[in-house]
Structure formats: structure tokens, C-alpha cells
């Protein structure tokens, strides 16, 4: 992937900072949406010994009980100076250029998300973010959160190396931000209140596959306008999408596949919807909610 573009001003480098749990802290909600909440939860359990229910509770609000009280550090955020941090800033800038143009064409205005680089744990408006949970988007504060150690896991544990695999991860999370701006997050949150867990899992799959499709839409336009792709880039993204399919992760971690528990979609579905966005290049092609077959 070409990385000679501008760097976004919306990256907050919070690596090394820690938020503290405090009695008078900010009351935070739930609802963070990651590239693989249940997938990462299973991997965290398998590789790191972390209770997957804890991860899903933080990011998906699947457990009961009050959300944590946390207080964010007060010092201004820095800008990334290292190579990987600056790569993230370039990718984010490219998503900004793409979505700004698409929203303008549709008669709307794109509000850019912030992207927070953190290490270990960091407070968000959706709960205490944990590196073991992987990258995620918090609709409550409209920020994407990434511990860059995930990219090493993507290479070493998920067998999905490459800079465009990393770009796909960022574009997927930005896809959730697009959903938030379109009101999709709010509508699905309302649906959740009257659904069983099994029923909402099916909705969650459609949400995640649409974010994959939006990532493909970004790649389509970034290539058309700025020629960012190099040979093998799309294959890198497809390997990443395959590696974090619910069926692949479930088989690796628990030895069996349970489709009713899918929350992000199978490997085949994730690849199919990314391809649909990339080949079609339109937001309309990403309507997973009206699709009879995923």
C-alpha cells in the first residue's frame, strides 16, 4: 500500500498513559464495536488466559451490572512519531478523504472520528478498553481505539500479515463510525432491547458485515482516486477477513462451530461483503439488513 499521503490530525497518541478508576469518575456506557469482539474474546481466552466474558462485557455489553467508573488522563494527546503510528495516521486520513467525498455527493457532511492509540488499557465512553479485546469503535465518543500490538497478533497468530491487512482493520472500524453517523447504531441498539441474545446475534452479524463492506467501499474509492493499492494488497485484506471469521476462530479455540453464536459473520461472509464493497464502490451495495442471504 502506498503510504506517501497526508497524515490525519485526528490521531491521539495515548500510548503509555493509563486512566484511573476513581470514585468520582465519568460514568461510562457500553456499546464498543470491534473488528471481532467475540473472536478476540475467544483468542484472548485461548492465548492469553483472559476470561472471554470479561472482554465481551466491556465491548459488547453482554453481561449485566453497572459500567465501570473511569477518568481519562487530562494531558493533551501527542501525535505519533514512529513508523507504525504514522502509517495509521495516513490510513485514517485516506478514509477521511473518501468518506468526506461520499457524504458530500449524498448531500451530507462527514464528521471525522478520532483515533486513539493506546497500550494495555485505556478509558473510553464505552468502558475500559483492553488491548486483549482488539481494535474497536465506541459510538458514545465517536472514537476508534487501537493498541498497535494487535497488528503483531494479526501477523503472528492470525497468519494475516501485510500493511493492507492493517489498513483493512482501521477501515472496518471507521465503517462503524459511518454506521453511527447514518443512525444505524441507534436503531440496532433499540432493537436489542426487545430481542433475545440469539436474535440480536443475527443483527450483530449484519452490522459487522456492513462495516466490512464499507471498508471495501473505502478501498474502491481510494484506489480509483489516489491509486493506493499495490500488487497483493487486496489479498492481504481478504486473508485478514478470513482469519477473523467467527467459524474459523470458534473451530480453532473450541473445536466446533456454533452458527447461532456468530456475532461478526463467517470467514466466507466477511470476504464476500468486503469484495462487494470493493467491486461496487457504493454504500447502497452494502445494505446487509435487506439482504436475504448473507
C-alpha positions as CSV (number, residue, x, y, z in Angstrom):
1,X,0.0,0.0,0.0
2,X,1.3,3.5,-0.8
3,X,1.9,5.5,2.3
4,X,3.0,8.8,0.9
5,X,-0.3,10.6,1.6
6,X,-1.0,13.2,4.2
7,X,-1.3,12.2,7.9
8,X,-4.6,12.8,9.8
9,X,-4.7,15.4,12.5
10,X,-7.3,13.2,14.3
11,X,-4.9,10.7,15.8
12,X,-4.4,10.8,19.6
13,X,-1.2,9.0,20.7
14,X,-2.0,7.9,24.3
15,X,0.4,5.0,24.4
16,X,1.9,4.8,27.9
17,X,-1.0,6.7,29.5
18,X,-3.4,4.9,31.9
19,X,-6.8,6.0,33.0
20,X,-7.5,5.5,36.7
21,X,-10.7,4.1,38.3
22,X,-11.9,6.8,40.6
23,X,-15.0,7.2,42.8
24,X,-16.0,10.5,41.2
25,X,-15.0,9.5,37.7
26,X,-17.0,9.6,34.5
27,X,-19.9,7.2,34.3
28,X,-19.3,5.4,31.0
29,X,-21.7,3.4,28.9
30,X,-21.4,0.3,26.7
31,X,-21.5,-0.4,23.1
32,X,-18.0,-0.6,21.7
33,X,-17.9,-2.4,18.3
34,X,-14.7,-4.2,17.3
35,X,-13.5,-6.0,14.3
36,X,-14.1,-9.2,16.2
37,X,-15.5,-8.8,19.7
38,X,-16.3,-12.5,20.2
39,X,-13.5,-13.6,18.0
40,X,-11.0,-11.6,20.0
41,X,-12.6,-12.7,23.3
42,X,-12.0,-16.3,22.3
43,X,-8.4,-15.6,21.2
44,X,-7.8,-13.7,24.5
45,X,-9.1,-16.8,26.4
46,X,-7.0,-19.2,24.3
47,X,-3.7,-17.4,24.0
48,X,-3.7,-15.0,27.0
49,X,-5.8,-16.7,29.6
50,X,-8.3,-13.9,29.8
51,X,-12.0,-14.7,30.6
52,X,-13.8,-14.1,27.3
53,X,-16.9,-13.0,29.1
54,X,-15.0,-10.0,30.5
55,X,-13.9,-8.9,27.1
56,X,-17.4,-9.2,25.6
57,X,-18.8,-7.4,28.7
58,X,-16.5,-4.4,28.1
59,X,-17.0,-4.2,24.3
60,X,-20.5,-5.6,23.7
61,X,-22.4,-5.0,26.9
62,X,-23.3,-8.7,27.0
63,X,-23.0,-9.0,30.8
64,X,-25.2,-7.4,33.5
65,X,-24.0,-4.9,36.1
66,X,-23.1,-1.3,36.2
67,X,-20.4,0.0,33.8
68,X,-17.1,1.0,35.2
69,X,-16.3,4.5,36.5
70,X,-13.1,5.8,34.9
71,X,-11.4,9.1,34.5
72,X,-9.3,9.9,31.4
73,X,-5.9,11.5,31.7
74,X,-6.1,15.3,31.4
75,X,-2.8,15.9,29.5
76,X,-3.0,16.8,25.8
77,X,-2.5,13.9,23.4
78,X,0.6,13.7,21.3
79,X,1.0,12.8,17.6
80,X,2.6,9.5,16.6
81,X,6.2,9.9,15.6
82,X,7.0,6.2,14.9
83,X,6.6,4.5,11.6
84,X,3.6,2.3,12.5
85,X,1.8,5.2,14.2
86,X,2.3,7.4,11.2
87,X,1.1,4.7,8.9
88,X,-2.2,4.6,11.0
89,X,-2.4,8.4,10.6
90,X,-2.0,8.1,6.8
91,X,-4.7,5.4,6.5
92,X,-7.1,7.4,8.7
93,X,-6.5,10.5,6.5
94,X,-7.4,8.5,3.4
95,X,-10.6,7.2,5.0
96,X,-11.4,10.9,5.8
97,X,-10.9,12.0,2.2
98,X,-13.0,9.1,0.9
99,X,-16.0,9.4,3.2
100,X,-16.0,13.2,3.1
101,X,-16.4,13.0,-0.7
102,X,-19.1,10.3,-0.5
103,X,-21.1,12.1,2.1
104,X,-20.9,15.3,0.1
105,X,-22.1,13.5,-3.0
106,X,-25.1,12.3,-1.0
107,X,-25.8,15.8,0.3
108,X,-24.5,15.3,3.8
109,X,-21.5,16.2,5.9
110,X,-19.0,13.7,7.2
111,X,-17.8,14.2,10.8
112,X,-14.4,12.7,11.2
113,X,-13.8,10.3,14.1
114,X,-10.8,10.5,16.4
115,X,-8.4,7.5,16.5
116,X,-6.8,6.8,19.8
117,X,-3.5,4.8,20.1
118,X,-3.2,3.2,23.5
119,X,-1.2,0.5,25.2
120,X,-2.6,-2.0,27.7
121,X,-5.8,-0.4,28.9
122,X,-7.4,3.0,28.4
123,X,-10.7,4.6,29.5
124,X,-13.4,5.2,26.8
125,X,-17.0,6.2,26.9
126,X,-17.9,2.6,26.3
127,X,-15.9,1.2,29.2
128,X,-12.3,0.5,30.0
129,X,-10.7,-0.5,26.7
130,X,-8.3,-3.5,26.9
131,X,-5.6,-4.4,24.4
132,X,-6.7,-8.1,24.6
133,X,-10.0,-7.1,23.1
134,X,-8.5,-5.8,19.9
135,X,-9.4,-2.6,18.0
136,X,-12.9,-1.2,18.5
137,X,-15.1,1.7,17.8
138,X,-17.0,3.5,20.6
139,X,-20.2,5.2,19.3
140,X,-20.6,7.2,22.5
141,X,-17.5,9.3,22.0
142,X,-17.1,8.6,18.2
143,X,-13.5,7.3,18.6
144,X,-11.6,4.3,17.2
145,X,-9.3,2.7,19.8
146,X,-6.3,0.6,18.7
147,X,-3.4,-1.0,20.7
148,X,-0.9,-1.4,17.9
149,X,0.3,-4.7,19.4
150,X,-2.8,-6.1,17.7
151,X,-1.1,-5.8,14.3
152,X,1.6,-8.1,15.6
153,X,-1.1,-10.6,16.6
154,X,-2.7,-10.2,13.2
155,X,0.6,-11.4,11.7
156,X,1.8,-14.0,14.1
157,X,-1.4,-15.5,15.5
158,X,-3.9,-14.9,12.8
159,X,-1.4,-15.5,9.9
160,X,-2.6,-12.3,8.2
161,X,0.5,-10.2,7.6
162,X,0.8,-7.1,5.4
163,X,0.2,-3.3,5.7
164,X,-3.1,-3.6,3.8
165,X,-4.4,-6.1,6.3
166,X,-3.7,-3.5,8.9
167,X,-5.4,-0.8,6.8
168,X,-8.5,-3.1,6.5
169,X,-8.7,-3.3,10.3
170,X,-8.7,0.5,10.5
171,X,-11.2,0.9,7.6
172,X,-13.6,-1.6,9.3
173,X,-13.7,0.4,12.5
174,X,-14.2,3.6,10.5
175,X,-17.0,1.7,8.8
176,X,-18.7,1.5,12.3
177,X,-18.3,5.3,12.6
178,X,-20.1,5.7,9.2
179,X,-22.9,3.5,10.6
180,X,-23.1,5.7,13.6
181,X,-23.4,8.9,11.5
182,X,-26.2,7.2,9.5
183,X,-28.2,6.3,12.6
184,X,-27.7,2.6,12.2
185,X,-26.1,2.2,15.6
186,X,-29.0,3.8,17.3
187,X,-31.6,1.8,15.5
188,X,-29.9,-1.5,16.3
189,X,-29.4,-0.5,19.9
190,X,-33.2,0.0,20.1
191,X,-33.8,-3.4,18.5
192,X,-31.5,-5.0,21.1
193,X,-33.9,-4.1,23.9
194,X,-36.6,-6.4,22.6
195,X,-34.6,-9.3,21.3
196,X,-33.2,-12.5,22.7
197,X,-29.4,-12.9,22.6
198,X,-29.7,-15.3,19.6
199,X,-31.9,-12.9,17.7
200,X,-29.6,-10.0,18.3
201,X,-26.5,-12.1,17.3
202,X,-28.1,-12.2,13.8
203,X,-28.4,-8.4,13.8
204,X,-24.9,-8.0,15.0
205,X,-23.6,-10.1,12.1
206,X,-25.4,-7.8,9.7
207,X,-23.8,-4.8,11.4
208,X,-20.3,-6.2,11.2
209,X,-20.6,-7.4,7.6
210,X,-21.8,-3.9,6.6
211,X,-18.7,-2.5,8.2
212,X,-16.6,-4.9,6.2
213,X,-18.5,-3.8,3.1
214,X,-17.8,-0.1,3.9
215,X,-14.1,-1.0,4.3
216,X,-14.3,-2.3,0.7
217,X,-16.1,0.9,-0.4
218,X,-13.2,2.9,1.0
219,X,-10.6,0.7,-0.8
220,X,-12.5,1.1,-4.1
221,X,-12.5,4.9,-4.0
222,X,-9.0,5.2,-2.5
223,X,-7.7,3.2,-5.4
224,X,-9.8,5.0,-8.0
225,X,-8.8,8.5,-6.9
226,X,-5.4,8.1,-5.3
227,X,-4.1,4.8,-6.6
228,X,-3.0,3.5,-3.2
229,X,-3.0,-0.2,-3.9
230,X,0.0,-2.4,-4.7
231,X,0.0,-6.0,-6.0
232,X,-1.2,-8.4,-3.3
233,X,-2.9,-5.7,-1.2
234,X,-6.5,-6.9,-1.6
235,X,-5.3,-10.5,-0.9
236,X,-3.9,-9.3,2.4
237,X,-7.3,-7.8,3.4
238,X,-9.1,-11.0,2.4
239,X,-6.7,-13.1,4.4
240,X,-7.4,-10.9,7.4
241,X,-11.1,-11.1,6.9
242,X,-10.9,-14.9,6.6
243,X,-8.7,-15.2,9.7
244,X,-11.2,-13.5,12.0
245,X,-14.3,-15.1,10.7
246,X,-16.4,-16.5,13.6
247,X,-16.3,-20.0,12.2
248,X,-12.5,-20.0,11.9
249,X,-11.9,-18.6,15.4
250,X,-14.5,-20.9,17.0
251,X,-13.0,-24.0,15.4
252,X,-9.5,-23.0,16.5
253,X,-10.4,-22.2,20.1
254,X,-13.3,-24.6,21.0
255,X,-13.1,-27.3,18.3
256,X,-16.6,-26.7,17.0
257,X,-18.6,-24.2,15.1
258,X,-21.8,-22.8,16.6
259,X,-23.5,-20.5,14.0
260,X,-26.2,-19.3,16.4
261,X,-23.4,-17.6,18.4
262,X,-21.9,-15.8,15.5
263,X,-21.7,-12.0,16.0
264,X,-19.4,-11.0,13.1
265,X,-20.0,-13.5,10.4
266,X,-18.2,-16.4,8.9
267,X,-14.9,-16.1,7.0
268,X,-16.8,-16.6,3.7
269,X,-19.3,-13.9,4.6
270,X,-16.7,-11.4,5.6
271,X,-14.7,-11.9,2.4
272,X,-17.9,-11.7,0.3
273,X,-19.1,-8.4,1.8
274,X,-15.6,-6.8,1.6
275,X,-15.5,-7.8,-2.0
276,X,-19.0,-6.4,-2.7
277,X,-18.0,-3.0,-1.3
278,X,-14.7,-3.0,-3.2
279,X,-16.2,-4.1,-6.5
280,X,-19.4,-2.0,-6.3
281,X,-18.0,1.1,-4.6
282,X,-21.3,2.3,-3.4
283,X,-22.9,2.5,0.1
284,X,-26.1,1.2,-1.4
285,X,-24.4,-2.1,-2.2
286,X,-23.7,-2.6,1.5
287,X,-27.3,-2.9,2.7
288,X,-26.9,-6.1,4.7
289,X,-30.1,-5.5,6.6
290,X,-32.3,-6.1,3.5
291,X,-30.2,-8.9,2.1
292,X,-32.0,-12.3,2.1
293,X,-28.7,-14.2,2.1
294,X,-25.5,-13.0,3.7
